[in-house]
Amino acid sequence: MKLSVLGPAGTFTDAAAKAYLKTQPGTTVTLDYHPTFDQVYQAVSGDNLGLLTLENQLDGYVSATLQRLQTADVTEIGEVTIPVNFGLVANVANLNQIKRIYVQFKTEGQCQNLLSQLPSVQIMTTSSNMISLEKFQTGEIGDAAIIPQSEMSGLQFPLMKNHVADQDDNNTRFIIFKNQPANLNELSKQPLDTNHFKAPL
């Protein structure tokens, strides 16, 4: 069985997928990474599953997921919530020296307090926090990125700020789904799958 998720590896979606799989012992599942929401949906067929972001505590619902739930023949079979936080890395010594910052599209809404301190900085929106880190690492002097707090360990740059989300107890909720219309009779036979799992802090 495959579990298709928004990649690359190392993202919060990846962490959510692994947290969900821990609740399914005895099941052999291969994580299947894709760069876009559409490709995740298109990859889910037969007995395979998909996982996508549904809602963030600070930045609200993810419209691309809601749209698919409303228009596609998919059935939500479970949810998982994980804690998320972010750090800032920059290749300059001070905030006022930053010229360009890479930020994932949902991360931006969760780090407004920090970004409000950078009114003249060019915001480069990315599709993934790991892509933000990659683009920063291959960028120019004056670049910065907001990345998962878990990725801060081992990095060494002139400016590094931990825990830059607008609040510390920030969480994101993900859905696990199958590519089929909802069948209430079938779902009633799978009480475990419909539980909501919250990963430990």
N, C-alpha and C positions, 0 to 999 in steps of 0.2 A: 504494500500500500504506500502511496505517496501523500505527503502533506505539502501542498503548494503554498508558498509564502512570498511576501515582498522582500527581496534581497537587497544587498548581499548579506552574507553571514556577518554576525556581530551587531546587527541592528536590534532595536527593541522588539521588532516583530520576530526576529530569530529567537530572542530570549523568551517571548511569549509562547512560541511554538514548542520550545524545549520544556517549558513549565507545564504546558498542556500534556505533552507526551509522558511526563512523569506520573500523570494521573491515569494513564492507560497501560498498566504493566502487562507484559506478555504479548503486546502487539508490536510487530515489526513494521516500522514506518521509516521511509526515506524522506528527508527534507528536500524539497524541490524549490529552488530560488528563482524568482523572476523579477525583472526591473520595473514593471508597471502593474497597476491594478488590473487592467484588462487582461494582461497575460496570465495573471494568477487565476482569474475566472475561467479563461479559456483552457487552462491546463487541467481543471478539475472535471473528471468524468468517471463513470462507473462507481467503484467503491472508494475511489480516492477522495481526499478531503482538501479543503482550502482554509486559510486563516488570513484575516485582514483586520486592520484597525477599524474600530467602530466609534470610539469616543475617548476624548481626553478630558480630564478633570478641569483643566484650565482653558483649553481651546475649543471645547465642544465636539459635536459630531463631525465625522468625516463624510463629506457629501458624496464622494465617489462610492463608498460602501453603501450608504443609504440608497443611492440610486439603483445599484445592482439588486439590493434586497427587494425593491419595489417593482423592478421590471424584469428580472431574470428568473428562471425556474430553479431557484435555490432554496434549500431548507437549512436554517440555522440549527445546529445540533449541540452547541455548547459555547461557553464563553470562558475567557480567562482574563484576569486583571493583574497587571504587574506595576510595581513602582518605577517611575522614570525620573531621572535628573540629568543635568547637563553641566558641562564645564566649558570655559572659554580658553582657547589657545591662540596666541598671536606671535609673529616673528619680529615684533617691536616691543619696546620696554613699557610704553604707556598707552592707555586707551586713546588719548588724543592723537596718537600717531597712526592709528588704524585707518586705512583708506578703503578697504574692501573686506566684507565678511561673508562667509559661506554658511547658510542656514537652511536646514530642511524645512519644507513648507509648513508642517504642523509645529515644528520646534519654534518657529518664529513667534507664534502666538502664545507660547509658554514662557518666553524670555523677554517680555516687553520692558520690564524694569531695566534690564541691561541695555537693550537696544535703544531705549529712550536717552541713554547717556551718549549715544553715537549718532546724533541727528544728521551729520553730513557724510556719514559712511555709506558707501554703495553696498546694498544688500543683494547678494547673489543667491537666489533660491535654488535648492537642489531637491532631488527626489528621495534622498536617503541621508541619514546622519553620517554613514560611513563614506558616502561620496563627498560630503562636506569636508571630512578629514582628508580624503585623498586629494581633492582639489587644493586644499590649503597646503599640503605637504609638497605639492609640485608647483606652487604659486610663486608670488613675488614678494619682495619686502613691502610691508604695509598690509599684508593679508592677515586674516584671522578666521576662525571657525568656531561655531558652537557644536560640540560633540557630546556623545554620551559620557557621563561621569566615569563610567567603568573603563573608558578608553584613555583616561588621563594618566593612569599609572604607567610609568616607564617612559613617558614623553618628557622632553626637555626643550623648552622654548623660553625666550626672554619674558613673556607675559603669560601666566597661567592662573586662571581663577576657577575655583571649585564651586559647585552648587549655585549655578546662575539662573535656575528656573525661578519663576515668580513666587513659588512657595515650595517648602521642603517635602510636604506629603503629596506630591503630584503623582497621579496614577493614570494609566491608559488601559482601556477595555478593548478586547479583541473578540471577534466571533470565529467560530469554526463552523464550516458549512459543507453541504453536499450539493451536487448539481442535479437536483430533482425537485419537482413541486412538493410542497408540504403535504404529508399524509399523516393525519392525526392518529389513525389506527396504528401505523407503523411506529410513530414516535412514542406512543404509549407503551410499546414493548421495550423501549430503550431508556429506562429512567436514569441510568448513569450518565449517558451522553448529554442530557439536557441540564445537568447541574452547572452551576456557575463556580468556577475555580478561581481563587485569589492566591497568587503566588506570595510566599512569605517575604517580608521586608528584609 
